[in-house]
């Protein structure tokens, strides 16, 4: 089969590799029809996350079931399914609590597994023609009858839509709240969408990319361009000096200042400043336990200089971590099915798998207009 293979920093290629296959009785084999490039893929692409050469990338996957293991009961050949990026067993203590992003079974010695991701187990990614899905009955989200015509919507259920929603859950967004979102990339935009779905009265989005801020405005958010470093002052002005009720961090360790220099603690400390006393912060941007490629000494050890004193003084609280996709994807799929949301509006490029290396290069450079790439292995 053809698959996108990681060769080294900023070096990926579409190669012929052995076909994915059923390996255990509970596996499902999926022919991939849509697979997205995620901002998290860039951590591996850039050589910042310890990815091993030869591995297949891709954790935002959707396709058609072509084979099932003998112990698979619910999923059938021909089903269209979306796969959560995090792999769960369905029966460990964390999966039973809905914390499928922290499964204790699929990656022994570590809480959590995922497709095509460094440190998240041996599982191949789905930027390929076929994908093996472990514990298929549990991990496959069966899609409604309109799945083919709305494929670019449903594939967002694999990661960014539930992750954006998770940011608002971690932040505790309630109807009438004011919300500030740091980052107008795909996840930040999905957090905006989710905050609006929840009835937020005011949603502000901070970024330095004008093309992405324009997309946020189309959703009804207030766009704040922080290119001149005035974002904090603008948020405080918009909230009467009190700060937002809730804040969402959707950037992570590679956040940059107005000079395009990496400042790993910037968004976190800005959130402490711009969220009100007793407000809550939700952090879904990725922060690594170690980052040897960082310029910042603390960041190399997975640490940041956090304004904890101010955080404590203001009585703020915080939730962090990756989304437990299965906690949300079924409900969010119903919103798509009944035309309440259309997350595919974020898609800027739909390309065949063969163009993935060029797409990675453009997405990595944050070129204007490259917002979300959907790869189509069958084309």
Secondary structure, 3 states (H helix, E strand, C coil): CEEEEEEECCEEEEEECCCCCCCCCCCEEEEEEEEEECCCHHHHHCCCCCCCCCCECCCEEEEEEEEECCCCCCCCCCCEEEECCECCCCCCHHHHCCCHHHCCCCCCCCCCCECCCCCCCCCCCCCECEEEECCHHHHEEECCCCCCCCHHHHHHHHCHHHHHHHHHHHHCCCCCCEEEEECCCHHHHHHHHHHHHCCCCEEEEEECCHHHHHHHHHHCCEEEECCCCCHHHHHHHHCCCCCEEEEEECCCCCCECCCCCECCCHHHHHHHHHEEEEEEEEECCCCCCCCCCCCCHHHHCCCCCCCHHHHHHCCCEEEECCCCHHHCHHHHHHHHHCCCCCHHHHCCEEEEHHHHHHHHHHHHCCCCCCCCEEEECCC
